[in-house]
Structure formats: C-alpha cells, structure tokens
Amino acid sequence: MVESGQRLSRRLFGRRRCLALLGSAGLAALPGLGLGVATGRAQEIRFFRIGTGASGGSHFPVGGLIANAVSNPPGSRPCGRGGSCGVPGLIAVAQTTQGSVQNVRAIGSGQFDSALCQADVAYWAYKGSSIFAESGRIEILRAIANLYHESLHIVVRADSDIHEIADLAGKRVSLGEEGSGARLTADFILGRYGVGVATLKAQYLSLGAAAGRLAAGELDAIFAVGGHPLPAIVDLARRTEIRLLPIAGDPAEALRLEYPFLTVDLIPATAYRGTDTTISIGVGTLWLVSAELEEDLVFGLTRALWHPSTRKLLDEGNPFGRRIRLETALLGVPVPIHPGAARYYAEAGELRTIRPVQE
C-alpha cells in the first residue's frame, strides 16, 4: 500500500479508533474493514509504516512492493492456498517522504517502524557523524537487508559547458530536498572533489521540480541518488537532451577505499535516452527498522521478504524489485543486523556473510 503522509495519518487514526471501539464492544468482524474472526473475537491488526522517498525516485515504488509482500490482513486466504504470505495481522503502508535523512530520524523518534535508506546516510546516522554530529547518534537503527545498489546521478543539459564536477562551481545546482539522502551525498562528493557548496548557486528541490527547471533552462545541474533508470530522469531525457557527469579518478577511488559500502557503478547508455555509459558511485539501499521492534516480528518480516511468492511480486512489480536478491542481502551493511533478521539468515544459511559493525 502506498499513501502520502498526512492522508495516511488521518486514515490510520480513524482505523485504530474504529478497531478499538469494535474490540471494546465485543463485535466479531466487519467485512468492510477487512477484519477476520479468531476464537470468537476480532483478529488483532497491526499497522506498520515504511518510510520511502519522493514519488519520482526508486525508494517509493520499492517500498510499495515490500509493503504488499509483508502485509497479511486478517481474513486473508492462507499462504498455502495462494493467499498472502506476509506477517499475520499486519497491514504495512509505504509513506512518501523527503528521503533517507528524514527516514532515519523518523525511526529514531518512533514515527516510523521502518524505512528505506541509503547506506551512507545510515552509516553517518548510526555513527553520529556528518550532519548527525550535533543531534547525536541514532543508535537504534538496525538492518533487515541491503536491497539493491543505487547510483549517484549528476545530470546536465547536453549543450552545457559542464563536463566534470569541478565545472559546477558558480552554477545553479539542485542538491536534492532537505531531508533527502541525495542532499547529504552531494555535499559529501563535492567536498572530495574540492567544490564547496558555498561556491554553488545551490537549490534544494525535489527531483521532479529540478527536472522541470533543468528542461526550462532555469537550472544547470541536478544531483540525484537512485536505481537507474530513475523515472523523473527518464521523463526529462524525453523532453531535453541530457548528459551524465562521470564520478571517477582519485577522489572516487579514495572514497571507495574509506567506505566499503560504496562501489564502482556504471550507469548504462540504455538507462536514459541520448546518454553514454557513465562511471559513477554506487551505494546500497537498506531496509531499516528500529532495534525496539520485537524479534519475532522482524523474523516474520524478513521471512516474508524472501518468501518464494514475494520473488514473483518483486520480479513483476518493478525494475528495481528484480535487483533485490537474498545472496547480496548482507553485503556492505554498515549498521547492525536486527536479531530477528539475523535469526532468519542463520536458518537460511546466509549468516556467514554478516560482517561485524565497528562501534
């Protein structure tokens, strides 16, 4: 399920209140609310919030796929009979957000049960470094899986005189929304290439808004992080000829050596109309939860993610879903694995790939 934040809050409040009234009244089931009956009383429902990202990025559709995979509302057909194989009684909802930074803070405050997050942002949040140095560590972050790798995109118009990162100085550049992982990654990368944010005419826009301004000639470059092809950039390339700037050389190599969760990445020429294959930085997309979630619940979430029925959902639901693989689920994870997830991987014979997180 996918829904925007404010509308979701109103709906969840209404449902919880309605369910509380039903329980206190001793009512059985109401088909309109999807409630089942168990031993003479309404079956318990648990709502589960998954923070994703903006609608033009890759986190948003992937969060919706995961929400569908792990949900198993009361009254659903049993898994063995072709029904839901998610967590019994769970209704998961994917919420749009500004991105990774907002997501980890929402887990830390208890606003979200779970969220998708870039590995670099999760690392800084867990360590209490970078923009989290002042607010402090978010120590309760735990991982279920590294879902897939995303690419850092730096997009310019094809007729631009910008050919490398150093050429961005003095230009109008969208660094992503405040609260997004792209915003934090852009600062990180620019600094390593000797281009301070203060030298830019920086703007902090959603990817969709930035694409519109670049097409109109009102913006010179866009930073975006996401699995390719990003829908908003696909649409931009249909309207305007674009190029991607390479992220290569000594600074990129030094970054990968310092941070093992960063990888060499190639954005293929087939990803966006008119572009060449471009070398970039890859960063994992983590599915995070709070350490305070019960072990059995997280075990159930992990089992549902890797259930054979979910494989079909991932493969058919979205191009990014096809990249979510059990064999890479524990690679490059810079925060601790939740005990519930670790129990699943141990039973599946995958625990050997977990590397201890340095405190």
BELRA-V803142 format. One record per residue. N is the residue number from 0. RES is the residue in one letter. SS is DSSP state (h for helix, s for strand, l for the rest). OMEGA is omega in whole degrees, -180 to 180 (NA if undefined). NEAR is the number of other C-alpha atoms within 12 Angstrom. Layout:
n=N res=RES ss=SS omega=OMEGA near=NEAR
n=N res=RES ss=SS omega=OMEGA near=NEAR
This chain:
n=0 res=M ss=l omega=-179 near=31
n=1 res=V ss=s omega=-175 near=31
n=2 res=E ss=s omega=178 near=29
n=3 res=S ss=l omega=-170 near=26
n=4 res=G ss=h omega=-174 near=24
n=5 res=Q ss=h omega=-180 near=13
n=6 res=R ss=h omega=179 near=15
n=7 res=L ss=h omega=-178 near=25
n=8 res=S ss=h omega=179 near=21
n=9 res=R ss=h omega=-178 near=14
n=10 res=R ss=h omega=-179 near=18
n=11 res=L ss=h omega=179 near=24
n=12 res=F ss=h omega=-180 near=15
n=13 res=G ss=h omega=-179 near=15
n=14 res=R ss=h omega=-180 near=22
n=15 res=R ss=h omega=-179 near=21
n=16 res=R ss=h omega=180 near=14
n=17 res=C ss=h omega=180 near=21
n=18 res=L ss=h omega=179 near=29
n=19 res=A ss=h omega=179 near=18
n=20 res=L ss=h omega=179 near=15
n=21 res=L ss=h omega=-179 near=22
n=22 res=G ss=h omega=-177 near=22
n=23 res=S ss=h omega=-180 near=13
n=24 res=A ss=h omega=179 near=13
n=25 res=G ss=l omega=-180 near=17
n=26 res=L ss=l omega=-177 near=20
n=27 res=A ss=l omega=-175 near=24
n=28 res=A ss=l omega=177 near=25
n=29 res=L ss=l omega=-175 near=20
n=30 res=P ss=h omega=-178 near=14
n=31 res=G ss=h omega=179 near=11
n=32 res=L ss=h omega=179 near=22
n=33 res=G ss=l omega=-179 near=24
n=34 res=L ss=l omega=176 near=30
n=35 res=G ss=l omega=179 near=27
n=36 res=V ss=s omega=178 near=23
n=37 res=A ss=s omega=179 near=17
n=38 res=T ss=l omega=172 near=11
n=39 res=G ss=l omega=178 near=12
n=40 res=R ss=s omega=-180 near=20
n=41 res=A ss=s omega=180 near=29
n=42 res=Q ss=l omega=-176 near=30
n=43 res=E ss=l omega=177 near=28
n=44 res=I ss=l omega=174 near=31
n=45 res=R ss=s omega=175 near=25
n=46 res=F ss=s omega=-173 near=32
n=47 res=F ss=s omega=-174 near=39
n=48 res=R ss=s omega=177 near=42
n=49 res=I ss=s omega=176 near=50
n=50 res=G ss=s omega=-176 near=50
n=51 res=T ss=l omega=-178 near=51
n=52 res=G ss=l omega=180 near=44
n=53 res=A ss=l omega=-175 near=44
n=54 res=S ss=l omega=-179 near=30
n=55 res=G ss=l omega=-178 near=35
n=56 res=G ss=l omega=-178 near=39
n=57 res=S ss=h omega=-178 near=41
n=58 res=H ss=h omega=-175 near=50
n=59 res=F ss=h omega=180 near=40
n=60 res=P ss=h omega=179 near=36
n=61 res=V ss=h omega=177 near=48
n=62 res=G ss=h omega=177 near=46
n=63 res=G ss=h omega=177 near=37
n=64 res=L ss=h omega=-179 near=38
n=65 res=I ss=h omega=178 near=51
n=66 res=A ss=h omega=178 near=43
n=67 res=N ss=h omega=-176 near=35
n=68 res=A ss=h omega=-174 near=41
n=69 res=V ss=h omega=-180 near=43
n=70 res=S ss=l omega=176 near=38
n=71 res=N ss=l omega=-175 near=37
n=72 res=P ss=l omega=176 near=37
n=73 res=P ss=l omega=-180 near=32
n=74 res=G ss=l omega=179 near=29
n=75 res=S ss=l omega=174 near=26
n=76 res=R ss=l omega=-179 near=18
n=77 res=P ss=l omega=-179 near=17
n=78 res=C ss=h omega=-177 near=23
n=79 res=G ss=h omega=179 near=13
n=80 res=R ss=h omega=177 near=10
n=81 res=G ss=l omega=180 near=13
n=82 res=G ss=l omega=-178 near=22
n=83 res=S ss=l omega=177 near=31
n=84 res=C ss=l omega=179 near=35
n=85 res=G ss=l omega=-178 near=39
n=86 res=V ss=l omega=-177 near=37
n=87 res=P ss=l omega=178 near=32
n=88 res=G ss=l omega=-175 near=31
n=89 res=L ss=s omega=171 near=34
n=90 res=I ss=s omega=-179 near=37
n=91 res=A ss=s omega=-179 near=37
n=92 res=V ss=s omega=177 near=41
n=93 res=A ss=s omega=-178 near=41
n=94 res=Q ss=s omega=172 near=41
n=95 res=T ss=l omega=177 near=37
n=96 res=T ss=l omega=175 near=39
n=97 res=Q ss=l omega=176 near=37
n=98 res=G ss=l omega=-168 near=45
n=99 res=S ss=h omega=-177 near=49
n=100 res=V ss=h omega=177 near=40
n=101 res=Q ss=h omega=-176 near=38
n=102 res=N ss=h omega=-178 near=45
n=103 res=V ss=h omega=177 near=51
n=104 res=R ss=h omega=179 near=42
n=105 res=A ss=h omega=174 near=33
n=106 res=I ss=h omega=-180 near=37
n=107 res=G ss=h omega=-179 near=31
n=108 res=S ss=h omega=-178 near=20
n=109 res=G ss=l omega=180 near=24
n=110 res=Q ss=l omega=178 near=22
n=111 res=F ss=l omega=171 near=34
n=112 res=D ss=l omega=-166 near=38
n=113 res=S ss=s omega=179 near=47
n=114 res=A ss=s omega=171 near=51
n=115 res=L ss=s omega=-174 near=57
n=116 res=C ss=s omega=172 near=58
n=117 res=Q ss=s omega=-178 near=52
n=118 res=A ss=h omega=-180 near=48
n=119 res=D ss=h omega=178 near=49
n=120 res=V ss=h omega=178 near=48
n=121 res=A ss=h omega=180 near=51
n=122 res=Y ss=h omega=-179 near=44
n=123 res=W ss=h omega=179 near=35
n=124 res=A ss=h omega=-179 near=39
n=125 res=Y ss=h omega=180 near=38
n=126 res=K ss=h omega=-176 near=27
n=127 res=G ss=l omega=-180 near=24
n=128 res=S ss=l omega=-177 near=20
n=129 res=S ss=h omega=-176 near=22
n=130 res=I ss=h omega=179 near=30
n=131 res=F ss=h omega=-177 near=25
n=132 res=A ss=l omega=-177 near=14
n=133 res=E ss=l omega=-177 near=13
n=134 res=S ss=l omega=177 near=17
n=135 res=G ss=l omega=-178 near=18
n=136 res=R ss=l omega=169 near=26
n=137 res=I ss=l omega=-169 near=34
n=138 res=E ss=l omega=-176 near=28
n=139 res=I ss=l omega=179 near=31
n=140 res=L ss=s omega=175 near=45
n=141 res=R ss=s omega=-176 near=42
n=142 res=A ss=s omega=167 near=48
n=143 res=I ss=s omega=-178 near=49
n=144 res=A ss=s omega=163 near=51
n=145 res=N ss=s omega=-171 near=40
n=146 res=L ss=s omega=-179 near=43
n=147 res=Y ss=s omega=179 near=39
n=148 res=H ss=s omega=176 near=42
n=149 res=E ss=s omega=-180 near=42
n=150 res=S ss=s omega=170 near=40
n=151 res=L ss=s omega=178 near=47
n=152 res=H ss=s omega=168 near=48
n=153 res=I ss=s omega=-170 near=44
n=154 res=V ss=s omega=174 near=47
n=155 res=V ss=s omega=174 near=42
n=156 res=R ss=s omega=-178 near=34
n=157 res=A ss=l omega=-179 near=26
n=158 res=D ss=l omega=-178 near=18
n=159 res=S ss=l omega=175 near=24
n=160 res=D ss=l omega=178 near=19
n=161 res=I ss=l omega=-177 near=27
n=162 res=H ss=l omega=177 near=23
n=163 res=E ss=l omega=-174 near=25
n=164 res=I ss=h omega=-179 near=38
n=165 res=A ss=h omega=-179 near=25
n=166 res=D ss=h omega=-178 near=25
n=167 res=L ss=h omega=-179 near=36
n=168 res=A ss=l omega=179 near=26
n=169 res=G ss=l omega=-176 near=20
n=170 res=K ss=l omega=177 near=29
n=171 res=R ss=s omega=-171 near=29
n=172 res=V ss=s omega=172 near=42
n=173 res=S ss=s omega=-178 near=40
n=174 res=L ss=l omega=-177 near=43
n=175 res=G ss=l omega=-180 near=41
n=176 res=E ss=l omega=170 near=34
n=177 res=E ss=l omega=-177 near=28
n=178 res=G ss=l omega=180 near=29
n=179 res=S ss=l omega=175 near=44
n=180 res=G ss=h omega=180 near=51
n=181 res=A ss=h omega=180 near=44
n=182 res=R ss=h omega=-178 near=38
n=183 res=L ss=h omega=179 near=39
n=184 res=T ss=h omega=179 near=44
n=185 res=A ss=h omega=178 near=40
n=186 res=D ss=h omega=-177 near=32
n=187 res=F ss=h omega=-178 near=30
n=188 res=I ss=h omega=-179 near=37
n=189 res=L ss=h omega=-180 near=33
n=190 res=G ss=h omega=-180 near=22
n=191 res=R ss=h omega=178 near=25
n=192 res=Y ss=l omega=176 near=27
n=193 res=G ss=l omega=179 near=18
n=194 res=V ss=l omega=180 near=25
n=195 res=G ss=l omega=178 near=23
n=196 res=V ss=h omega=-180 near=31
n=197 res=A ss=h omega=180 near=18
n=198 res=T ss=h omega=-178 near=19
n=199 res=L ss=l omega=165 near=27
n=200 res=K ss=s omega=-168 near=22
n=201 res=A ss=s omega=173 near=30
n=202 res=Q ss=s omega=-175 near=29
n=203 res=Y ss=l omega=-170 near=32
n=204 res=L ss=l omega=168 near=31
n=205 res=S ss=l omega=-178 near=33
n=206 res=L ss=h omega=179 near=45
n=207 res=G ss=h omega=180 near=28
n=208 res=A ss=h omega=180 near=26
n=209 res=A ss=h omega=179 near=35
n=210 res=A ss=h omega=178 near=41
n=211 res=G ss=h omega=-180 near=27
n=212 res=R ss=h omega=177 near=26
n=213 res=L ss=h omega=178 near=38
n=214 res=A ss=h omega=-179 near=30
n=215 res=A ss=l omega=-178 near=16
n=216 res=G ss=l omega=-179 near=21
n=217 res=E ss=l omega=-178 near=21
n=218 res=L ss=l omega=-176 near=31
n=219 res=D ss=l omega=-176 near=38
n=220 res=A ss=s omega=-180 near=48
n=221 res=I ss=s omega=167 near=48
n=222 res=F ss=s omega=177 near=46
n=223 res=A ss=s omega=176 near=51
n=224 res=V ss=s omega=179 near=51
n=225 res=G ss=s omega=176 near=49
n=226 res=G ss=l omega=179 near=43
n=227 res=H ss=l omega=5 near=37
n=228 res=P ss=l omega=175 near=32
n=229 res=L ss=l omega=-175 near=36
n=230 res=P ss=h omega=-178 near=30
n=231 res=A ss=h omega=179 near=34
n=232 res=I ss=h omega=173 near=43
n=233 res=V ss=h omega=179 near=28
n=234 res=D ss=h omega=178 near=22
n=235 res=L ss=h omega=-178 near=34
n=236 res=A ss=h omega=176 near=30
n=237 res=R ss=h omega=-177 near=19
n=238 res=R ss=h omega=-172 near=21
n=239 res=T ss=l omega=176 near=27
n=240 res=E ss=l omega=-175 near=27
n=241 res=I ss=s omega=170 near=37
n=242 res=R ss=s omega=173 near=35
n=243 res=L ss=s omega=178 near=40
n=244 res=L ss=l omega=177 near=35
n=245 res=P ss=l omega=174 near=32
n=246 res=I ss=l omega=-169 near=38
n=247 res=A ss=l omega=177 near=26
n=248 res=G ss=h omega=-176 near=18
n=249 res=D ss=h omega=180 near=12
n=250 res=P ss=h omega=-180 near=24
n=251 res=A ss=h omega=179 near=29
n=252 res=E ss=h omega=179 near=23
n=253 res=A ss=h omega=178 near=20
n=254 res=L ss=h omega=-178 near=29
n=255 res=R ss=h omega=177 near=26
n=256 res=L ss=h omega=-178 near=14
n=257 res=E ss=h omega=-175 near=14
n=258 res=Y ss=l omega=-175 near=25
n=259 res=P ss=l omega=180 near=24
n=260 res=F ss=l omega=174 near=34
n=261 res=L ss=s omega=-178 near=34
n=262 res=T ss=s omega=167 near=31
n=263 res=V ss=s omega=-178 near=29
n=264 res=D ss=s omega=175 near=28
n=265 res=L ss=s omega=173 near=29
n=266 res=I ss=s omega=-173 near=34
n=267 res=P ss=l omega=179 near=21
n=268 res=A ss=l omega=-179 near=20
n=269 res=T ss=l omega=-176 near=16
n=270 res=A ss=l omega=-175 near=29
n=271 res=Y ss=l omega=-177 near=30
n=272 res=R ss=l omega=173 near=24
n=273 res=G ss=l omega=-178 near=22
n=274 res=T ss=l omega=174 near=30
n=275 res=D ss=l omega=172 near=20
n=276 res=T ss=l omega=-171 near=22
n=277 res=T ss=s omega=177 near=29
n=278 res=I ss=s omega=-176 near=27
n=279 res=S ss=s omega=174 near=38
n=280 res=I ss=s omega=175 near=41
n=281 res=G ss=s omega=179 near=37
n=282 res=V ss=s omega=-176 near=41
n=283 res=G ss=s omega=171 near=46
n=284 res=T ss=s omega=-177 near=50
n=285 res=L ss=s omega=167 near=46
n=286 res=W ss=s omega=-175 near=48
n=287 res=L ss=s omega=173 near=53
n=288 res=V ss=s omega=175 near=49
n=289 res=S ss=s omega=175 near=41
n=290 res=A ss=l omega=-177 near=29
n=291 res=E ss=l omega=177 near=24
n=292 res=L ss=l omega=-178 near=28
n=293 res=E ss=l omega=-178 near=17
n=294 res=E ss=h omega=-178 near=23
n=295 res=D ss=h omega=179 near=20
n=296 res=L ss=h omega=-178 near=33
n=297 res=V ss=h omega=173 near=38
n=298 res=F ss=h omega=179 near=33
n=299 res=G ss=h omega=178 near=32
n=300 res=L ss=h omega=-178 near=45
n=301 res=T ss=h omega=178 near=41
n=302 res=R ss=h omega=179 near=33
n=303 res=A ss=h omega=180 near=34
n=304 res=L ss=h omega=-175 near=42
n=305 res=W ss=l omega=177 near=33
n=306 res=H ss=l omega=-180 near=28
n=307 res=P ss=h omega=180 near=21
n=308 res=S ss=h omega=178 near=24
n=309 res=T ss=h omega=179 near=34
n=310 res=R ss=h omega=179 near=25
n=311 res=K ss=h omega=179 near=18
n=312 res=L ss=h omega=-179 near=29
n=313 res=L ss=h omega=-176 near=31
n=314 res=D ss=h omega=-175 near=19
n=315 res=E ss=h omega=-171 near=16
n=316 res=G ss=h omega=-172 near=22
n=317 res=N ss=l omega=178 near=27
n=318 res=P ss=l omega=180 near=23
n=319 res=F ss=l omega=-180 near=33
n=320 res=G ss=h omega=-179 near=33
n=321 res=R ss=h omega=-179 near=22
n=322 res=R ss=h omega=-178 near=27
n=323 res=I ss=l omega=-173 near=35
n=324 res=R ss=l omega=180 near=25
n=325 res=L ss=h omega=-175 near=29
n=326 res=E ss=h omega=178 near=21
n=327 res=T ss=h omega=-172 near=25
n=328 res=A ss=l omega=-174 near=35
n=329 res=L ss=l omega=-179 near=38
n=330 res=L ss=l omega=175 near=35
n=331 res=G ss=l omega=179 near=36
n=332 res=V ss=l omega=-173 near=43
n=333 res=P ss=l omega=176 near=40
n=334 res=V ss=l omega=-178 near=43
n=335 res=P ss=l omega=173 near=36
n=336 res=I ss=s omega=178 near=40
n=337 res=H ss=l omega=-179 near=35
n=338 res=P ss=h omega=179 near=29
n=339 res=G ss=h omega=177 near=30
n=340 res=A ss=h omega=179 near=41
n=341 res=A ss=h omega=178 near=34
n=342 res=R ss=h omega=178 near=26
n=343 res=Y ss=h omega=-177 near=31
n=344 res=Y ss=h omega=177 near=31
n=345 res=A ss=h omega=179 near=20
n=346 res=E ss=h omega=180 near=15
n=347 res=A ss=h omega=180 near=19
n=348 res=G ss=l omega=-178 near=14
n=349 res=E ss=l omega=-173 near=22
n=350 res=L ss=h omega=-177 near=24
n=351 res=R ss=h omega=-177 near=18
n=352 res=T ss=h omega=180 near=21
n=353 res=I ss=l omega=175 near=30
n=354 res=R ss=l omega=179 near=20
n=355 res=P ss=l omega=177 near=17
n=356 res=V ss=l omega=179 near=20
n=357 res=Q ss=l omega=179 near=11
n=358 res=E ss=l omega=NA near=12
